Amino acid sequence: MHFTADPEERFPAFVNYAQRDTEVLLVERLRAESRITLLVEHRLTAVEQDHDLVRAQVESPAGPLQVEAAYVVGCDGAGSTVRSHLGFGFEGRSYDIRFLLCDVRAHKPAIAERRLHFDPPFNRGRTVLVHPAPDSVWHIDWQVGSDPIDVAEERASGRVDERVRAVLGDPPYDLLWLTTYSFRSLKAPRMRIGRAFLAGDAAHVYSPYGARGLNSGLADADNLAWRLALVLTGAVEPTVLGGYDREREPTARDNLAITDTTARFMAPPSRRLRWRRDAVLAASRLVPSVRRLVNSGRFYEPARYGPARTDGPCESERSSRTICPRGCPHRLVLYCARNESAQDLRARLAGVST
Ligand SMILES: Cc1cc2nc3c(=O)[nH]c(=O)nc-3n(C[C@H](O)[C@H](O)[C@H](O)COP(=O)(O)OP(=O)(O)OC[C@H]3O[C@@H](n4cnc5c(N)ncnc54)[C@H](O)[C@@H]3O)c2cc1C
């Protein structure tokens, strides 16, 4: 997907693109790829690995199956079967803080922009977040009590309508989606063990601030896919797979720290953090320089990896930024160093044959 940039603007546009639409595009792309077999209604129930192979037990509509493969990638979400069966672990914390989230389609609402309300009159002591999305859709998040919420009851009682009206005013609206969620900040200490890899929520679960969940899952897949493709076609040695954990695990650690800090500002879990947050908000109204401490989320940005390590087998071709395919007359430049600009990278790639 390409987004056009307006040369008059200093920054690219802020784009809210719904996850369900992103997933439809991804599945369409998978179906169009002749080398991929997509098995729906199949559930992984167990997986094990040895030095040479991965063996998976799968429940299918036609009965149980055993699948043998060279590698397995667990993209099976926060409750990952791959993660639990292969001993990756999952560490971090869950917060006792709950949000009620809805999507509504409303024309001409009383507001026209993204708003974050701290302690508003219509949700005293708590937070309300309002994001515009394409097609006149608004995402509204209300911080609610820590007890589980009965979504159907909340809707039937008219409380959802009261909440929506307090934010959007009087225009007619359609309620498209209503759900609840609570925060978790969890991460597997490793993203690769032997022939098994984790990607997406199977490897890391962040609080939603900063839009780093799905975005970083896609970046995991992007980082791993080319490595597996080159190894499976015999172009490079399997050692290149080691770079996945080396690059993506520290990125997940950074994402976790960033989203955790924002979560603690948006919905402080203790009196001390609440006091500090409120002091920052109060001071920021008077002192502009304090506004940078208002942490409403640092949006997802591409990871910056350190200088690449050479994973290839060819000693003669080793350099800090190249991986040498088997048999080498060609070199494949795969990384850019931390301080390298896109322009420098393009200039360097222009002289490289792959
Ligand atoms: C309120 C909220 C707002 C969010 N907002 C954003 C945002 O703005 N931007 C963003 O980037 N992220 C956001 N996220 C995070 C994002 O939704 C997740 O990070 C993303 O869905 C993770 O994708 P995934 O494919 O790794 O896991 P999942 O979406 O959990 O998908 C896992 C898949 O694996 C399947 N599966 C599970 N177990 C098995 C099994 N045993 N066998 C076969 N299949 C199995 C499941 O059926 C599912 O299809 C938000 C999350 C929440 C809760």
The ligand as an SDF file (V2000), in Angstrom:
LIG
                    3D

 53 58  0  0  0  0  0  0  0  0999 V2000
   -8.6770   -1.9200   21.8010 C   0  0  0  0  0  0  0  0  0  0  0  0
   -7.5050   -2.2560   20.9320 C   0  0  0  0  0  0  0  0  0  0  0  0
   -7.0620   -1.3240   20.0000 C   0  0  0  0  0  0  0  0  0  0  0  0
   -5.9690   -1.6140   19.1950 C   0  0  0  0  0  0  0  0  0  0  0  0
   -5.5530   -0.6870   18.3040 N   0  0  0  0  0  0  0  0  0  0  0  0
   -4.5060   -0.9420   17.5280 C   0  0  0  0  0  0  0  0  0  0  0  0
   -4.0560    0.0180   16.5670 C   0  0  0  0  0  0  0  0  0  0  0  0
   -4.6200    1.0970   16.4460 O   0  0  0  0  0  0  0  0  0  0  0  0
   -2.9780   -0.2900   15.8070 N   0  0  0  0  0  0  0  0  0  0  0  0
   -2.3210   -1.4730   15.9270 C   0  0  0  0  0  0  0  0  0  0  0  0
   -1.3270   -1.6810   15.2160 O   0  0  0  0  0  0  0  0  0  0  0  0
   -2.7300   -2.4190   16.8120 N   0  0  0  0  0  0  0  0  0  0  0  0
   -3.8010   -2.1840   17.6030 C   0  0  0  0  0  0  0  0  0  0  0  0
   -4.2290   -3.1250   18.4960 N   0  0  0  0  0  0  0  0  0  0  0  0
   -3.4980   -4.3900   18.6100 C   0  0  0  0  0  0  0  0  0  0  0  0
   -3.8850   -5.3790   17.5020 C   0  0  0  0  0  0  0  0  0  0  0  0
   -5.2710   -5.5900   17.4950 O   0  0  0  0  0  0  0  0  0  0  0  0
   -3.1490   -6.7060   17.7690 C   0  0  0  0  0  0  0  0  0  0  0  0
   -1.7970   -6.4330   18.0290 O   0  0  0  0  0  0  0  0  0  0  0  0
   -3.2670   -7.6120   16.5350 C   0  0  0  0  0  0  0  0  0  0  0  0
   -4.5980   -8.0160   16.3300 O   0  0  0  0  0  0  0  0  0  0  0  0
   -2.4070   -8.8570   16.7270 C   0  0  0  0  0  0  0  0  0  0  0  0
   -2.4650   -9.6070   15.5450 O   0  0  0  0  0  0  0  0  0  0  0  0
   -1.9690  -11.1110   15.5420 P   0  0  0  0  0  0  0  0  0  0  0  0
   -2.2740  -11.5910   14.1680 O   0  0  0  0  0  0  0  0  0  0  0  0
   -0.5920  -11.1980   16.0730 O   0  0  0  0  0  0  0  0  0  0  0  0
   -2.8940  -11.8450   16.6100 O   0  0  0  0  0  0  0  0  0  0  0  0
   -4.4800  -12.0700   16.5540 P   0  0  0  0  0  0  0  0  0  0  0  0
   -5.1650  -10.9010   15.9370 O   0  0  0  0  0  0  0  0  0  0  0  0
   -4.8730  -12.4660   17.9540 O   0  0  0  0  0  0  0  0  0  0  0  0
   -4.6700  -13.2900   15.5590 O   0  0  0  0  0  0  0  0  0  0  0  0
   -4.2880  -14.5950   15.9420 C   0  0  0  0  0  0  0  0  0  0  0  0
   -4.9520  -15.5570   14.9870 C   0  0  0  0  0  0  0  0  0  0  0  0
   -4.4980  -16.8670   15.2920 O   0  0  0  0  0  0  0  0  0  0  0  0
   -5.6140  -17.7300   15.3490 C   0  0  0  0  0  0  0  0  0  0  0  0
   -5.2980  -18.8170   16.2870 N   0  0  0  0  0  0  0  0  0  0  0  0
   -5.1040  -18.7360   17.6240 C   0  0  0  0  0  0  0  0  0  0  0  0
   -4.8080  -19.9330   18.1350 N   0  0  0  0  0  0  0  0  0  0  0  0
   -4.8280  -20.8090   17.0820 C   0  0  0  0  0  0  0  0  0  0  0  0
   -4.6140  -22.2190   16.9710 C   0  0  0  0  0  0  0  0  0  0  0  0
   -4.3190  -22.9670   18.0430 N   0  0  0  0  0  0  0  0  0  0  0  0
   -4.7140  -22.7820   15.7410 N   0  0  0  0  0  0  0  0  0  0  0  0
   -5.0150  -22.0310   14.6440 C   0  0  0  0  0  0  0  0  0  0  0  0
   -5.2290  -20.7000   14.6950 N   0  0  0  0  0  0  0  0  0  0  0  0
   -5.1440  -20.1040   15.9040 C   0  0  0  0  0  0  0  0  0  0  0  0
   -6.7700  -16.8590   15.8400 C   0  0  0  0  0  0  0  0  0  0  0  0
   -8.0210  -17.4330   15.4790 O   0  0  0  0  0  0  0  0  0  0  0  0
   -6.4840  -15.5700   15.1000 C   0  0  0  0  0  0  0  0  0  0  0  0
   -7.0250  -15.5920   13.8010 O   0  0  0  0  0  0  0  0  0  0  0  0
   -5.3150   -2.8600   19.3210 C   0  0  0  0  0  0  0  0  0  0  0  0
   -5.7700   -3.8090   20.2510 C   0  0  0  0  0  0  0  0  0  0  0  0
   -6.8650   -3.5020   21.0500 C   0  0  0  0  0  0  0  0  0  0  0  0
   -7.3470   -4.5250   22.0410 C   0  0  0  0  0  0  0  0  0  0  0  0
  1  2  1  0
  2  3  1  0
  2 52  2  0
  3  4  2  0
  4  5  1  0
  4 50  1  0
  5  6  2  0
  6  7  1  0
  6 13  1  0
  7  8  2  0
  7  9  1  0
  9 10  1  0
 10 11  2  0
 10 12  1  0
 12 13  2  0
 13 14  1  0
 14 15  1  0
 14 50  1  0
 15 16  1  0
 16 17  1  0
 16 18  1  0
 18 19  1  0
 18 20  1  0
 20 21  1  0
 20 22  1  0
 22 23  1  0
 23 24  1  0
 24 25  2  0
 24 26  1  0
 24 27  1  0
 27 28  1  0
 28 29  2  0
 28 30  1  0
 28 31  1  0
 31 32  1  0
 32 33  1  0
 33 34  1  0
 33 48  1  0
 34 35  1  0
 35 36  1  0
 35 46  1  0
 36 37  1  0
 36 45  1  0
 37 38  2  0
 38 39  1  0
 39 40  1  0
 39 45  2  0
 40 41  1  0
 40 42  2  0
 42 43  1  0
 43 44  2  0
 44 45  1  0
 46 47  1  0
 46 48  1  0
 48 49  1  0
 50 51  2  0
 51 52  1  0
 52 53  1  0
M  END
$$$$
